[in-house]
């Protein structure tokens, strides 16, 4: 349990300890539970008719009123959404963690770093712990939100809504509401963990490996916004 505190205050100690005892279950389960709980509570409190309508308009702004009404009626009470959203959160985050661990494991093979998949998964889990802050902020926001509040607006560590509030149809909306300032922190922890677990003698390779996923993801979002 000391690792839960040390990862924020003394992360080098955590990664040094992981070299002898790689353990990924605790941070991953904690992050998934916190995120899923926030999602579940949000869909319990949000106006589902409003949410469904806004989601449709965002994906198809040119939809007619008749088509919108037909889709709204076919959605029924929206109970399926209340169940599907939390389950999607569990599945989605699990896949993300597993794929990131696979990425680190493959990167280790290419860079001749001795890093097992178990160690890679531990690296991903513990370096992602700062995102718990965002999950907690969302949970607090959900408790006091109005029924017609978007989930993105509760994420107070992203460019939107922390610095700007872009309209839903703005080309930079996806990037602004996805880029979290915590990514800088998690990238640093990823680089630190890679350097310690992989016994790297310099920072260049660890920073490159840790930053590449975020650069690719946000880079693609930026290109879509431009073109």
MIDOSE-1310 file (N, C-alpha, C; in nm, 2 decimals, decimal comma, always signed):
residues 227
xxxx	+0,08/-0,12/+0,00/+0,00/+0,00/+0,00/+0,09/+0,13/+0,00; +0,21/+0,12/+0,05/+0,30/+0,23/+0,05/+0,32/+0,28/-0,09; +0,32/+0,19/-0,18/+0,34/+0,23/-0,32/+0,24/+0,34/-0,37; +0,12/+0,33/-0,32/+0,01/+0,42/-0,36/+0,05/+0,56/-0,33
xxxx	+0,12/+0,58/-0,22/+0,16/+0,71/-0,18/+0,30/+0,75/-0,25; +0,39/+0,65/-0,25/+0,52/+0,68/-0,30/+0,52/+0,71/-0,45; +0,43/+0,66/-0,52/+0,43/+0,68/-0,67/+0,41/+0,83/-0,70; +0,35/+0,90/-0,60/+0,33/+1,05/-0,62/+0,44/+1,13/-0,56
xxxx	+0,51/+1,07/-0,46/+0,61/+1,15/-0,38/+0,75/+1,10/-0,41; +0,76/+0,97/-0,42/+0,90/+0,91/-0,44/+0,89/+0,80/-0,54; +0,85/+0,83/-0,67/+0,83/+0,73/-0,77/+0,95/+0,64/-0,80; +1,07/+0,70/-0,78/+1,19/+0,62/-0,81/+1,20/+0,50/-0,72
xxxx	+1,15/+0,51/-0,59/+1,15/+0,40/-0,50/+1,06/+0,29/-0,54; +0,94/+0,33/-0,59/+0,84/+0,24/-0,64/+0,90/+0,15/-0,75; +0,96/+0,22/-0,85/+1,01/+0,14/-0,97/+1,13/+0,06/-0,93; +1,21/+0,10/-0,84/+1,32/+0,02/-0,79/+1,27/-0,11/-0,72
xxxx	+1,16/-0,09/-0,64/+1,09/-0,20/-0,58/+1,03/-0,30/-0,68; +0,98/-0,24/-0,79/+0,92/-0,33/-0,89/+1,02/-0,41/-0,96; +1,14/-0,38/-0,96/+1,24/-0,46/-1,02/+1,25/-0,60/-0,96; +1,23/-0,60/-0,83/+1,23/-0,73/-0,75/+1,10/-0,79/-0,74
xxxx	+0,99/-0,71/-0,73/+0,86/-0,76/-0,72/+0,76/-0,68/-0,81; +0,76/-0,72/-0,94/+0,67/-0,65/-1,03/+0,53/-0,69/-1,00; +0,45/-0,59/-0,98/+0,31/-0,61/-0,94/+0,22/-0,50/-1,01; +0,12/-0,54/-1,09/+0,04/-0,45/-1,17/-0,10/-0,45/-1,13
xxxx	-0,15/-0,55/-1,05/-0,29/-0,56/-1,03/-0,35/-0,44/-0,95; -0,28/-0,40/-0,85/-0,34/-0,30/-0,76/-0,36/-0,16/-0,83; -0,27/-0,10/-0,90/-0,29/+0,02/-0,97/-0,40/+0,01/-1,08; -0,39/-0,10/-1,16/-0,48/-0,12/-1,27/-0,62/-0,13/-1,22
xxxx	-0,65/-0,21/-1,12/-0,78/-0,23/-1,07/-0,83/-0,10/-1,01; -0,75/-0,03/-0,94/-0,79/+0,10/-0,88/-0,83/+0,20/-0,98; -0,75/+0,21/-1,09/-0,78/+0,30/-1,19/-0,91/+0,27/-1,27; -0,93/+0,14/-1,29/-1,05/+0,10/-1,37/-1,17/+0,12/-1,28
xxxx	-1,16/+0,08/-1,15/-1,28/+0,10/-1,06/-1,31/+0,25/-1,05; -1,21/+0,33/-1,03/-1,24/+0,48/-1,01/-1,31/+0,54/-1,14; -1,25/+0,50/-1,26/-1,31/+0,55/-1,38/-1,45/+0,50/-1,41; -1,47/+0,37/-1,38/-1,60/+0,31/-1,41/-1,70/+0,36/-1,31
xxxx	-1,66/+0,38/-1,19/-1,76/+0,44/-1,09/-1,80/+0,58/-1,13; -1,71/+0,66/-1,18/-1,75/+0,79/-1,22/-1,84/+0,79/-1,34; -1,81/+0,70/-1,44/-1,90/+0,68/-1,55/-2,04/+0,63/-1,51; -2,04/+0,53/-1,42/-2,17/+0,48/-1,38/-2,26/+0,59/-1,31
xxxx	-2,19/+0,66/-1,22/-2,27/+0,77/-1,15/-2,31/+0,88/-1,25; -2,23/+0,91/-1,35/-2,27/+1,01/-1,44/-2,39/+0,97/-1,52; -2,40/+0,85/-1,56/-2,52/+0,80/-1,64/-2,64/+0,78/-1,55; -2,62/+0,77/-1,42/-2,73/+0,77/-1,33/-2,80/+0,90/-1,31
xxxx	-2,71/+1,01/-1,33/-2,76/+1,14/-1,30/-2,79/+1,23/-1,42; -2,73/+1,19/-1,53/-2,75/+1,27/-1,65/-2,89/+1,25/-1,71; -2,94/+1,35/-1,78/-3,07/+1,34/-1,86/-3,03/+1,26/-1,98; -3,08/+1,14/-1,99/-3,04/+1,05/-2,09/-3,09/+1,09/-2,23
xxxx	-3,22/+1,14/-2,23/-3,27/+1,19/-2,36/-3,19/+1,30/-2,41; -3,14/+1,39/-2,33/-3,06/+1,50/-2,37/-2,92/+1,45/-2,42; -2,87/+1,35/-2,34/-2,74/+1,30/-2,37/-2,74/+1,23/-2,51; -2,84/+1,15/-2,53/-2,85/+1,08/-2,66/-2,87/+1,17/-2,78
xxxx	-2,95/+1,28/-2,76/-2,97/+1,38/-2,86/-2,84/+1,45/-2,89; -2,76/+1,49/-2,79/-2,64/+1,56/-2,81/-2,54/+1,47/-2,88; -2,54/+1,34/-2,84/-2,44/+1,25/-2,91/-2,47/+1,23/-3,05; -2,60/+1,23/-3,09/-2,64/+1,21/-3,23/-2,61/+1,34/-3,31
xxxx	-2,64/+1,45/-3,25/-2,61/+1,58/-3,32/-2,46/+1,60/-3,34; -2,38/+1,55/-3,24/-2,23/+1,57/-3,26/-2,18/+1,48/-3,37; -2,23/+1,36/-3,39/-2,19/+1,27/-3,49/-2,25/+1,30/-3,63; -2,37/+1,36/-3,62/-2,44/+1,40/-3,75/-2,51/+1,53/-3,74
xxxx	-2,44/+1,64/-3,75/-2,51/+1,77/-3,73/-2,62/+1,80/-3,83; -2,62/+1,73/-3,94/-2,72/+1,76/-4,05/-2,84/+1,67/-4,04; -2,86/+1,59/-3,93/-2,97/+1,50/-3,92/-3,10/+1,58/-3,91; -3,21/+1,53/-3,97/-3,33/+1,60/-3,97/-3,41/+1,58/-3,83
xxxx	-3,50/+1,66/-3,81/-3,58/+1,65/-3,68/-3,66/+1,52/-3,68; -3,71/+1,47/-3,79/-3,78/+1,35/-3,80/-3,69/+1,23/-3,77; -3,57/+1,23/-3,82/-3,48/+1,12/-3,80/-3,43/+1,12/-3,65; -3,41/+1,24/-3,60/-3,37/+1,25/-3,46/-3,48/+1,20/-3,36
xxxx	-3,61/+1,23/-3,40/-3,72/+1,18/-3,31/-3,73/+1,03/-3,32; -3,71/+0,98/-3,44/-3,72/+0,83/-3,46/-3,61/+0,76/-3,38; -3,49/+0,81/-3,38/-3,38/+0,75/-3,31/-3,40/+0,76/-3,16; -3,45/+0,88/-3,11/-3,48/+0,90/-2,97/-3,58/+0,81/-2,92
xxxx	-3,69/+0,78/-3,00/-3,79/+0,69/-2,96/-3,74/+0,55/-2,96; -3,66/+0,51/-3,05/-3,60/+0,37/-3,05/-3,51/+0,35/-2,94; -3,45/+0,45/-2,88/-3,36/+0,43/-2,77/-3,44/+0,39/-2,64; -3,57/+0,42/-2,64/-3,65/+0,38/-2,52/-3,61/+0,46/-2,40
xxxx	-3,60/+0,39/-2,28/-3,57/+0,45/-2,16/-3,42/+0,48/-2,14; -3,34/+0,42/-2,23/-3,20/+0,45/-2,22/-3,13/+0,36/-2,11; -3,20/+0,26/-2,06/-3,14/+0,17/-1,96/-3,02/+0,10/-2,01; -3,02/+0,07/-2,14/-2,91/+0,00/-2,20/-2,78/+0,08/-2,20
xxxx	-2,80/+0,22/-2,21/-2,69/+0,31/-2,20/-2,63/+0,31/-2,06; -2,71/+0,30/-1,96/-2,66/+0,30/-1,82/-2,58/+0,18/-1,79; -2,61/+0,07/-1,86/-2,53/-0,05/-1,84/-2,41/-0,06/-1,93; -2,43/-0,02/-2,06/-2,32/-0,03/-2,16/-2,21/+0,06/-2,13
xxxx	-2,23/+0,18/-2,08/-2,12/+0,28/-2,06/-2,02/+0,23/-1,96; -2,06/+0,19/-1,84/-1,96/+0,14/-1,74/-1,89/+0,01/-1,79; -1,96/-0,08/-1,85/-1,90/-0,20/-1,91/-1,80/-0,16/-2,01; -1,83/-0,06/-2,10/-1,74/-0,02/-2,20/-1,61/+0,04/-2,14
xxxx	-1,63/+0,11/-2,02/-1,52/+0,17/-1,95/-1,43/+0,06/-1,90; -1,48/-0,04/-1,84/-1,40/-0,15/-1,79/-1,32/-0,22/-1,91; -1,40/-0,25/-2,01/-1,33/-0,32/-2,13/-1,23/-0,23/-2,19; -1,27/-0,11/-2,22/-1,18/-0,02/-2,29/-1,05/+0,01/-2,21
xxxx	-1,06/+0,03/-2,09/-0,94/+0,06/-2,01/-0,85/-0,07/-2,00; -0,91/-0,18/-1,98/-0,84/-0,31/-1,97/-0,76/-0,33/-2,10; -0,82/-0,31/-2,21/-0,75/-0,32/-2,34/-0,64/-0,22/-2,36; -0,66/-0,10/-2,32/-0,56/+0,00/-2,33/-0,44/-0,03/-2,24
xxxx	-0,46/-0,08/-2,12/-0,35/-0,12/-2,03/-0,27/-0,24/-2,10; -0,34/-0,33/-2,15/-0,28/-0,45/-2,20/-0,20/-0,42/-2,33; -0,25/-0,33/-2,41/-0,18/-0,29/-2,53/-0,06/-0,20/-2,50; -0,07/-0,11/-2,41/+0,04/-0,03/-2,37/+0,15/-0,12/-2,31
xxxx	+0,12/-0,22/-2,24/+0,22/-0,31/-2,18/+0,28/-0,39/-2,30; +0,20/-0,43/-2,40/+0,26/-0,49/-2,51/+0,36/-0,40/-2,59; +0,32/-0,27/-2,60/+0,41/-0,18/-2,66/+0,54/-0,17/-2,59; +0,54/-0,15/-2,46/+0,66/-0,15/-2,38/+0,75/-0,27/-2,40
xxxx	+0,68/-0,39/-2,40/+0,75/-0,51/-2,41/+0,82/-0,53/-2,55; +0,74/-0,49/-2,65/+0,80/-0,49/-2,79/+0,92/-0,39/-2,80; +0,89/-0,27/-2,74/+1,00/-0,17/-2,75/+1,13/-0,22/-2,68; +1,11/-0,29/-2,57/+1,22/-0,35/-2,50/+1,30/-0,45/-2,59
xxxx	+1,22/-0,53/-2,66/+1,29/-0,62/-2,76/+1,37/-0,55/-2,86; +1,32/-0,44/-2,91/+1,39/-0,36/-3,02/+1,51/-0,29/-2,96; +1,51/-0,25/-2,84/+1,62/-0,17/-2,78/+1,71/-0,26/-2,69; +1,69/-0,39/-2,70/+1,77/-0,48/-2,62/+1,77/-0,45/-2,47
xxxx	+1,65/-0,42/-2,42/+1,63/-0,39/-2,28/+1,56/-0,52/-2,22; +1,61/-0,56/-2,11/+1,56/-0,68/-2,04/+1,43/-0,64/-1,96; +1,32/-0,65/-2,03/+1,19/-0,62/-1,96/+1,09/-0,72/-2,00; +1,03/-0,79/-1,90/+0,93/-0,89/-1,93/+0,80/-0,83/-1,94
xxxx	+0,70/-0,90/-1,99/+0,56/-0,85/-2,01/+0,50/-0,81/-1,88; +0,53/-0,89/-1,77/+0,48/-0,86/-1,64/+0,53/-0,73/-1,59; +0,66/-0,71/-1,61/+0,73/-0,58/-1,57/+0,67/-0,46/-1,65; +0,64/-0,49/-1,78/+0,59/-0,39/-1,87/+0,45/-0,35/-1,82
xxxx	+0,37/-0,45/-1,78/+0,23/-0,42/-1,73/+0,24/-0,34/-1,60; +0,33/-0,38/-1,51/+0,35/-0,30/-1,39/+0,39/-0,16/-1,42; +0,48/-0,14/-1,51/+0,53/-0,01/-1,55/+0,41/+0,08/-1,60; +0,32/+0,02/-1,68/+0,21/+0,09/-1,73/+0,11/+0,13/-1,62
xxxx	+0,08/+0,03/-1,53/-0,01/+0,05/-1,42/+0,03/+0,16/-1,33; +0,15/+0,16/-1,28/+0,20/+0,25/-1,19/+0,23/+0,39/-1,25; +0,28/+0,39/-1,37/+0,30/+0,52/-1,43/+0,17/+0,60/-1,47; +0,06/+0,52/-1,47/-0,07/+0,58/-1,50/-0,14/+0,63/-1,38
xxxx	-0,09/+0,61/-1,26/-0,15/+0,65/-1,14/-0,20/+0,80/-1,13; -0,12/+0,89/-1,19/-0,17/+1,03/-1,18/-0,31/+1,05/-1,24; -0,35/+0,97/-1,34/-0,48/+0,98/-1,40/-0,59/+0,96/-1,29; -0,56/+0,90/-1,18/-0,65/+0,88/-1,07/-0,71/+1,02/-1,02
xxxx	-0,62/+1,12/-1,03/-0,66/+1,25/-0,99/-0,78/+1,30/-1,08; -0,78/+1,28/-1,21/-0,89/+1,32/-1,29/-1,01/+1,24/-1,26; -1,00/+1,11/-1,23/-1,12/+1,03/-1,20/-1,19/+1,08/-1,07; -1,10/+1,12/-0,97/-1,16/+1,17/-0,85/-1,23/+1,30/-0,87
xxxx	-1,17/+1,39/-0,96/-1,23/+1,52/-0,99/-1,37/+1,50/-1,06; -1,37/+1,40/-1,15/-1,50/+1,37/-1,22/-1,60/+1,32/-1,12; -1,56/+1,23/-1,03/-1,66/+1,18/-0,92/-1,71/+1,30/-0,84; -1,63/+1,39/-0,80/-1,68/+1,51/-0,73/-1,77/+1,59/-0,81
xxxx	-1,73/+1,61/-0,94/-1,82/+1,69/-1,03/-1,95/+1,63/-1,06; -1,95/+1,50/-1,07/-2,08/+1,43/-1,09/-2,18/+1,45/-0,98; -2,13/+1,45/-0,86/-2,22/+1,47/-0,74/-2,29/+1,60/-0,74; -2,23/+1,70/-0,80/-2,29/+1,84/-0,80/-2,34/+1,89/-0,93
xxxx	-2,34/+1,80/-1,04/-2,37/+1,85/-1,17/-2,52/+1,86/-1,20; -2,55/+1,94/-1,30/-2,69/+1,95/-1,34/-2,72/+1,83/-1,44; -2,84/+1,79/-1,46/-2,87/+1,67/-1,54/-2,82/+1,69/-1,69; -2,81/+1,81/-1,74/-2,77/+1,83/-1,88/-2,63/+1,89/-1,88
xxxx	-2,53/+1,80/-1,84/-2,39/+1,83/-1,83/-2,32/+1,72/-1,91; -2,23/+1,76/-1,99/-2,15/+1,67/-2,07/-2,04/+1,61/-1,98; -2,01/+1,48/-2,01/-1,90/+1,41/-1,93/-1,77/+1,48/-1,95; -1,74/+1,53/-2,07/-1,61/+1,60/-2,10/-1,59/+1,72/-2,02
xxxx	-1,70/+1,79/-1,99/-1,69/+1,92/-1,91/-1,65/+1,89/-1,76; -1,66/+1,77/-1,72/-1,62/+1,74/-1,58/-1,48/+1,70/-1,57; -1,41/+1,69/-1,68/-1,27/+1,65/-1,68/-1,18/+1,78/-1,67; -1,15/+1,81/-1,55/-1,08/+1,94/-1,52/-0,93/+1,94/-1,54
xxxx	-0,88/+1,83/-1,59/-0,73/+1,83/-1,62/-0,70/+1,84/-1,77; -0,81/+1,86/-1,85/-0,79/+1,87/-2,00/-0,79/+2,01/-2,04; -0,74/+2,04/-2,16/-0,74/+2,17/-2,21/-0,88/+2,23/-2,22; -0,97/+2,15/-2,27/-1,12/+2,18/-2,26/-1,18/+2,09/-2,16
xxxx	-1,23/+2,14/-2,05/-1,27/+2,28/-2,02/-1,18/+2,37/-1,94; -1,06/+2,32/-1,90/-0,98/+2,39/-1,81/-0,94/+2,53/-1,86; -0,90/+2,54/-1,99/-0,85/+2,66/-2,05/-0,95/+2,72/-2,15; -1,01/+2,64/-2,22/-1,11/+2,68/-2,32/-1,24/+2,60/-2,31
xxxx	-1,34/+2,65/-2,37/-1,47/+2,58/-2,38/-1,52/+2,59/-2,52; -1,48/+2,49/-2,60/-1,51/+2,49/-2,74/-1,65/+2,43/-2,77; -1,72/+2,48/-2,87/-1,85/+2,42/-2,91/-1,83/+2,27/-2,96; -1,93/+2,19/-2,95/-1,92/+2,05/-2,98/-1,88/+2,02/-3,12
xxxx	-1,91/+2,11/-3,22/-1,88/+2,09/-3,36/-1,74/+2,16/-3,40; -1,67/+2,21/-3,30/-1,54/+2,27/-3,33/-1,44/+2,16/-3,37; -1,36/+2,18/-3,48/-1,26/+2,08/-3,53/-1,16/+2,04/-3,42; -1,13/+2,13/-3,33/-1,03/+2,10/-3,23/-1,09/+2,05/-3,10
xxxx	-1,22/+2,03/-3,10/-1,29/+1,98/-2,97/-1,24/+1,85/-2,92; -1,22/+1,75/-3,01/-1,18/+1,62/-2,97/-1,04/+1,63/-2,90; -0,95/+1,70/-2,97/-0,81/+1,71/-2,91/-0,81/+1,79/-2,78; -0,88/+1,90/-2,78/-0,88/+1,98/-2,66/-0,95/+1,91/-2,54
xxxx	-1,05/+1,83/-2,56/-1,11/+1,76/-2,45/-1,05/+1,63/-2,42; -0,94/+1,59/-2,50/-0,87/+1,46/-2,47/-0,73/+1,49/-2,41; -0,67/+1,60/-2,45/-0,54/+1,62/-2,40/-0,54/+1,67/-2,26; -0,49/+1,58/-2,17/-0,48/+1,61/-2,03/-0,34/+1,65/-1,99
xxxx	-0,33/+1,75/-1,91/-0,20/+1,79/-1,86/-0,13/+1,69/-1,77; -0,21/+1,59/-1,73/-0,15/+1,48/-1,65/-0,07/+1,39/-1,74; -0,08/+1,40/-1,88/+0,00/+1,32/-1,97/+0,14/+1,35/-1,96; +0,17/+1,48/-1,92/+0,32/+1,51/-1,90/+0,37/+1,44/-1,78
xxxx	+0,29/+1,43/-1,67/+0,33/+1,36/-1,55/+0,35/+1,21/-1,58; +0,25/+1,15/-1,65/+0,25/+1,00/-1,67/+0,36/+0,97/-1,77; +0,39/+1,06/-1,86/+0,51/+1,04/-1,95/+0,64/+1,04/-1,87; +0,65/+1,13/-1,78/+0,77/+1,14/-1,70/+0,79/+1,01/-1,62
xxxx	+0,68/+0,96/-1,56/+0,68/+0,84/-1,48/+0,71/+0,72/-1,57; +0,66/+0,72/-1,69/+0,69/+0,61/-1,78/+0,84/+0,60/-1,81; +0,89/+0,72/-1,84/+1,04/+0,73/-1,87/+1,12/+0,69/-1,75; +1,08/+0,74/-1,63/+1,16/+0,70/-1,51/+1,15/+0,55/-1,49
xxxx	+1,03/+0,50/-1,50/+1,02/+0,35/-1,48/+1,10/+0,27/-1,58; +1,09/+0,31/-1,71/+1,17/+0,25/-1,81/+1,32/+0,25/-1,78; +1,36/+0,37/-1,74/+1,51/+0,39/-1,71/+1,55/+0,30/-1,59; +1,47/+0,29/-1,49/+1,50/+0,21/-1,37/+1,48/+0,06/-1,40
xxxx	+1,37/+0,02/-1,45/+1,34/-0,13/-1,48/+1,43/-0,18/-1,58; +1,46/-0,10/-1,68/+1,55/-0,14/-1,79/+1,70/-0,11/-1,77; +1,73/-0,06/-1,65/+1,87/-0,02/-1,62/+1,93/+0,06/-1,73; +1,86/+0,16/-1,78/+1,91/+0,25/-1,89/+2,01/+0,35/-1,83
xxxx	+2,12/+0,38/-1,90/+2,22/+0,47/-1,85/+2,19/+0,61/-1,89; +2,09/+0,64/-1,97/+2,06/+0,78/-2,01/+1,91/+0,80/-2,01; +1,87/+0,92/-2,04/+1,73/+0,95/-2,04/+1,67/+0,96/-2,18; +1,75/+0,96/-2,29/+1,70/+0,98/-2,42/+1,61/+0,87/-2,47
xxxx	+1,65/+0,75/-2,45/+1,57/+0,63/-2,49/+1,44/+0,62/-2,41; +1,45/+0,63/-2,27/+1,33/+0,62/-2,19/+1,23/+0,73/-2,22; +1,27/+0,85/-2,25/+1,18/+0,96/-2,28/+1,11/+0,94/-2,42; +1,19/+0,89/-2,51/+1,14/+0,86/-2,65/+1,03/+0,75/-2,64
xxxx	+1,06/+0,64/-2,57/+0,97/+0,53/-2,56/+0,84/+0,57/-2,49; +0,86/+0,64/-2,38/+0,74/+0,68/-2,30/+0,65/+0,78/-2,37; +0,71/+0,87/-2,44/+0,64/+0,98/-2,51/+0,57/+0,94/-2,64; +0,62/+0,84/-2,70/+0,58/+0,80/-2,84/+0,43/+0,78/-2,85
xxxx	+0,37/+0,70/-2,76/+0,22/+0,67/-2,77/+0,14/+0,80/-2,76; +0,17/+0,89/-2,67/+0,09/+1,02/-2,66/+0,12/+1,10/-2,78; +0,24/+1,11/-2,83/+0,27/+1,19/-2,95/+0,19/+1,14/-3,07; +0,18/+1,01/-3,09/+0,11/+0,95/-3,20/-0,04/+0,98/-3,19
xxxx	-0,09/+0,95/-3,07/-0,24/+0,97/-3,05/-0,28/+1,11/-3,07; -0,22/+1,20/-3,00/-0,26/+1,34/-3,01/-0,21/+1,40/-3,14; -0,11/+1,35/-3,20/-0,07/+1,39/-3,33/-0,18/+1,36/-3,44; -0,23/+1,24/-3,43/-0,34/+1,20/-3,52/-0,46/+1,29/-3,50
xxxx	-0,50/+1,32/-3,38/-0,61/+1,41/-3,35/-0,59/+1,55/-3,41; -0,46/+1,60/-3,40/-0,43/+1,73/-3,45/-0,44/+1,73/-3,60; -0,39/+1,62/-3,67/-0,40/+1,62/-3,81/-0,55/+1,61/-3,86; -0,63/+1,54/-3,79/-0,77/+1,54/-3,82/-0,84/+1,67/-3,80
xxx	-0,80/+1,75/-3,70/-0,85/+1,88/-3,68/-0,81/+1,98/-3,79; -0,69/+1,96/-3,84/-0,63/+2,05/-3,94/-0,70/+2,02/-4,08; -0,71/+1,89/-4,11/-0,75/+1,85/-4,25/-0,90/+1,81/-4,25
